[in-house]
Each structure stands twice: as structure tokens, then as C-alpha cells.
Amino acid sequence: MSKFKVVHYINQFFGQVGGEEMAHIPAEKREGPAGPGLAFSKNFGDEAEIVATIVCGDSWFNENLELATEMVLEMVKEESPDLFIAGPAFNAGRYGVACGTICDAVQTELGIPVLTGMYVENPGADMFRTKVLTVSTANSAAGMRKAVPTMAKLALKLVKGERIGASVEEGYLPDGVRRNFFDKKRGSTRALEMLLKKIAGAPFETEYPMPTFDRVPPMPAIKDMTKATVAIVTSGGIVPKGNPDRIESSSASKYGSYSIEGVDDLTSNTFETAHGGHDPVYANEDADRVIPVDVLRQYEKEGKIGKLHDWFYSTTGNGTAVASAKKFAAEIAEKLISYDVDAVVLTST
């Protein structure tokens, strides 16, 4: 019996091209398996083989979404595979978005079964879990040994057209589709066991987890804004012309700190947006539409606020991993505290 043909998509890191410094490379196709594809091949056994591996830089894909998708689709089409696999991306935000994007395109445009894998907090998971079958993985590549067998087993089911069970059985992220299955214990027994554990203070796992939200108590109101130092922090991607820090247009891995000392107005000659999630025309024409430097300077002159902080802090918020966002927030907060900033204007797009 002939083996099922698989095409595998990975980023520049797992393709052993390099790290962040090589995230700009365009897509290229290689013959056979590479990186984690070698582990997939071992788990496929005699049933499937990776006939080609597509390696692409995370930044290049996300900054050239239409072109990248078109190029990768053509590479996949050339191989006429039975299955397409992307990742696993773990908690790498740009990688996750790329995996989800190309998987969605392959199954929609080429009618080929697809599978990817990533951490539940990866922005790609939020964007594509209801469209693309996504295996739940660990936070980092340290979970590769567990992720690959789970993905390989599910991949073989997909390519054979076998029934896909519930997420709790197969290990994929819940996709909003309810699938029935038989449990060893009936519902009333499981519910009673869970209740007894809860009463006893023992660990238990609910079958229907409720969403949890951060409860952040508001800070006390500022008593006198006429003496307050006000700073600006944005996820709208406003940067000096030319984007000197090369902040990514999506799934940002960094933020920038930029001086506005003595600046009353942000002009099209001096500032622009690096954001890739919206039409940038209006922001590029006048960056004050995203961060209101002009208005705050006017308030400063009129005595409505004490002072506009000499620096603003900027990144792009679309597709940025939760872990990265938390890291940015902690570092920016530390800087604001060190400058005795009293209030912050937060803006987005």
C-alpha cells in the first residue's frame, strides 16, 4: 500500500535557518522532512511520509500575508499531498498566526485536510481554532515529544477519513463543535465525585470550565490633574519614520520607547504606523489620530495637565502573544514608575 503524502510547514527556527535575525526570509520548499518533521515521520511509520517541507520566516509571512499565502499555496499544490501539517507553533505568536492562516487557506482553496498545533494562549489559537483543527500543546518547544505523537495520531485519522472524537479524547483545542462520546462513568457519578472533591478541598477538574477574567481594582482618582505628569502608551504601532526598531506589523516581539520632548505635533514626515491590522492611511497622514500628542500639548499649555511625559511607548497589538504583552506591560510600567508618571493615556486602533 502506498503511503499518504504530507506537506509540512515550519518557521525559520525549526528549519534550522536561524533565529529572529532570519525571520525575514521568504518561503522556500525542501524535499522530504526537516526539523520536527523527522519526529513526525517516525510516528507515521509506514502509513504516511513527508514529501516536502516549506520553511518560511515568521516576520516575512506576517508582513506579506497575501503574497506569502499565495506562494505557499502554490508550493503545496505542486506536491498534490493528501494532508497538510503546520507547526507545532507552541506559544510563538507570529508562527501561530502563520500556521493558522496557511492551514485555513489550504483547506479552503485546495480542499486538503489540515492540522496544526499550538499553546492555548497563542493568538493564532484564538484566531483559527474554530476553523482549523488545532492540537493543544505546551507553552514551549520543550513539549515537542508530547505534541508530535498526538498530532501524528490525529493526522492519520484525518487523512484516512476516520471519525474525529471529542477534544478531550483527541487532544485538540475545543472548536465549538459538540461531539458525543461514551464515558466509563455516567454523568451523575462524575458530578458527585467532583462535588465531593470540591467540598473536601481536593483538586478537581470540571468538564465545563467557566471563563476567568482578571479582576483589577481601579486606581484612586487623580486629585489634581493640573499637577499630573501624563504619559502615552499605545498598541497602535506609532513609530518614528522608517520604524527604526523594526517593530513587527503583527505578533510583535518588541516595543519601542520614543522621545517627544519639544514635539507639539506628529507630522507625516516624522512619524508613521507599523501596525498591519488596519488601513494605515489615516494614521500615516497624522499620527496624532492614534496618540493625541497635539491635544495633550494644548492641555499642557492651558494648564489642564501638569506635563506631558517626554517619552511614549509603542508596539503593535494584533496577534501579539499574551506572554509578550505581559512582558511589555511590566517593563513599561517599571519605566513609568521610575519617571514618577501620574497617569497614562492608553490608545489602540
N, C-alpha and C positions, 0 to 999 in steps of 0.2 A: 504494500500500500504506500502511495506517495505521501510525503509529508505536507502538512499545511504550510503555506508560505506567509511569513510575518515580516513586516517592515517596522523598525524600531526608531523612535525619535528621542535624542538626548541632547543636553546642552554642552557647551564647550568644556566645562569642568569634567563631566563624566566621559566626554570624548577624548580626554587627556590632551587637549589643546592648550589649556591654561586656565587661570582663574579669572578674576574680574578684569584684569588687564587685557583679556582676549574676548571679552563679552561682545565685542563689536563685529566679530566675524560673521559673514553671511552663511547661509545654509550650504552644506556640501554633503554629497552622498558617498558612502563607502560600501564596499561589498562585504557581506557577512556580518557577524555580531561584533560589538565592541563594548568596552566598559561593562555595565550591568547586563548587557545582552549576553555575555558569556554565561552568567548565572542563569538567565532565562533559558538559554539553550540546554543547560544541564537539567533543568526542571521539566523542559518539554520532552526530553527523551527522544524517542523515535517518532513522536506524533507531529511535531512542528519544527521548523527551522527558521532562523532569522536570515533572510536572503539579502537584506540591505539595512544599513544604519544611517540615519540622517542626523548630522551634527550641526548645531546652529547656536550662535552666541545669543545669550538672553537679551542683551540690550538691543542687538540688531533686530531680532524678531519683534520686540515690543515697540521699537521706534519706527518700524516699517511693516506694520501689521498686514496691510493689503498685499504688498509685494511679497512678504515672507510667506504668507498663507498660499498665495498663488504658486510660488516657487516650490514649496514643499508638496503641495497637492500634485504638481506635475511629476515630481520625483517619485511619489507614491504610485501614481498612475502608471508610470513606466514599468513598475515591478509586478503589476496585477496581483497584489497579495490577497490572501484570504482574511487577514487580520492586521490591524494597526495598533501598536502599543506606544505610548509616550510616557517617559519617566522611568521610575517614580521621581517626583519633584520634592517630596518631603515638605519642608517649610520655606523653600526658596520661592519668593513671591513672583518674580518675573518668569522663572522657569515654570511655575504652576500655571500662570496665565497663558504662556505659550503652549503648554501641553493641552490645556482645556480648549484653547482656540483652534489648534490644528486638529484635535480629535473631533470636535464638533463639525469642522469643515469636511473632514474625510468621510464621516458617516453621512453627512448631508449631501455632499457633492458627488461622492464616489459610491455610496451605498455599501461601504465596507464596515464590518463590526470593529469597534474601537474600545480601548481600555486605557485608563491612566491610574495613577496613584499619587496621593499627597496627604499631608497633615491636615486635620480638620480646620485649623485656623489659617491655612494658606488662602490668600484672596482668590486664587484660582478655584478653590473648592466652593466658595460662596457663589462664584460666577457661573460654574458649569456643572455642579453636582446633580442638578435636576435634568441636565441634557446629556451628560456623558457619564458612563459607569466609572466610578472613581473609588479605588480601593483605599481604605483608611490606613495611613502609615504613621510611623513615629515622626517626631519633630525633626530629626536629622538623619543623615546617611548612615548613622550607627545602626539604624533599624533595617538596613538593606536585607540582611539574612532572613528576616521575617516577612518583609514586604514582597520579595520576589516569588517565593513559593505560593503565597496567597494569590498574587496577580497571575502567575502561570497557570494555576489550577482553574481560576475563573476564566482566563483567556481560552483555554482548551474547551471549556463548556460553551463559551460564546461561539467559537469557530465551528463547533460540532452541532450548534443549534439546540443544545440541551437546555432544559428548564433552569432558569436562574432563581435560586431561592431568596429568602428574605435577607436583608442586610446583616442581621445578627448571625445568620448561618454562613454567609459567603464572605463577610469581612469588608464589604464596601460601605461607603457613606450613605446614609438614608437619602433616597432620591425623591421622596414624596409619593412613591407608589406603594400601596399596601399589598403585600404578598402573604397569603395564608400558608401556614405550615403546622405540623403536629409536634407539640412539645411532649416531653416524657411525663410531665405533671400537668394536671388541669389548672385552669386559671385560678379557681378558688383556693387551691392548695398553695400555689405560688404567692398569691396575695396575702394569705395568712402567715406564711413563712416570712415574708418581707415585713409585715406588721410586727411580728414577734421580735424580729431583729431590731427594728426601729425602737420599740419600747425598751428593749434591753440595752440600747445604746451601741449595738454591734454594727459593723459595716453591712450595708445592703445596697443592692443595685435595682433601681426602678426600671420597669420596662417602658415607661413613658416619661423620659426626663423632661422637666419643665425648663424653659429658657431662664437663664440667670442674667441679671443686669447689674452693672456696677452702681452702687449707691454712694454718690459723692456729695457730702454735705456742702452747701454753698458757703463761700467765704463771707464774712461780715461786710456790709456795705461800706464803701469808702466815705469817710465823713466829710472830707473836703477835697473835691476834685481840682480845685484851683491850685492845690499844692502837690497834686499827684504826678508822678512820672509814669507815662503810658508807653507801652511797647506794642509792636505789631508782630504777630506770628501768623503765617499763612501756609495752607496746603495748596494754594493756587499756583505755585510754581514761579512766582515773580523773581527774576534774577537780573543781574546786570547784563547788558547787551553782549551776546556771544556765549552766555552760560558758562562762565569760566570754571566752575566746579563740575561741569558735565553732569548735572542732576538729571536722572533718567526721566523720560516723559511719562512713564508708569512704573509701578513696582519699585519705587525709589529705594536705593541702598544708602542714601546720604541726605543731608540737608545743608543749607548754606547760611552763613552769617554775613550780612552786608551793611555797610555804613551808609546812613542817610544824613550824616551830620552836615548841616548847612544846606540841605536839599529841601526846597519848598514844593517841588512839583516833579513827578516822574514822567519823562517825555519818551516818545518813541525812539529817540536817538540814544537814550541811556539805559532803558530797561525793557524787558520783554518777558513772556511767559514760556516756561519749559514744559508746561502741562500738555499731555497728549490725550486727555479725555474730553475735550470740548473744542469748539471752534475758537482758535486763539486770536482772531482778527481784532475783536474789541479790546482785549487785554493788551495786545501789542500796540494798538493805537494810543492807549492811555492806561498805563499800569495802575494809576490811581483808582480805576474801577474795581480793582481786586484788593489793593491795600491803600486805604484812604489817607495817604501822606498829606495831600494838599489840604484836606479838611482839617486834619489834626494840627497842621501848622497854623491854620487860621484860628483854630480854637486856642492854640498856644499864644498867639499874638493878642487875642481878645481876652486872655486870662481865664478862659473856661477850664483849661487844664494847666497844670504846673509846667510840664515839659514833655516833649516827645523824645523817647529814648533814641540814642544815636545809632542804634543798630536794629535791623529787622531780621527775622529768621524765616527761612522759606524751604519748602520741599513740595513734592507732588503727592497728592493723596490717593490717586486712583490706583488700585491694585497693590498698594503697599502692604507688606505683611504686618500683622498685628505686633509681632515681636519687634520689628524695626520701628514701628510707630511709637511703641512704649519706650524704646531706647532713645529715640529722638526727643520725646517729651521730657524724659528725665534729664537729659543733658541740657536742653534749652532752659528748663526750669532752674537748674543749678546756676546757669549764667544769669538769668533774670534776677534771681535772689542775690547774687553777688553784686549786681548793679543797683540794688535797692529799688527795683521797679515796683510800683504800687498796683498797677492794673495792666491788663493785656487785652488788646483787641485781636480776636481770632477770626480769620476770614478763610473762606473756601470758594470753590467755583462749581 
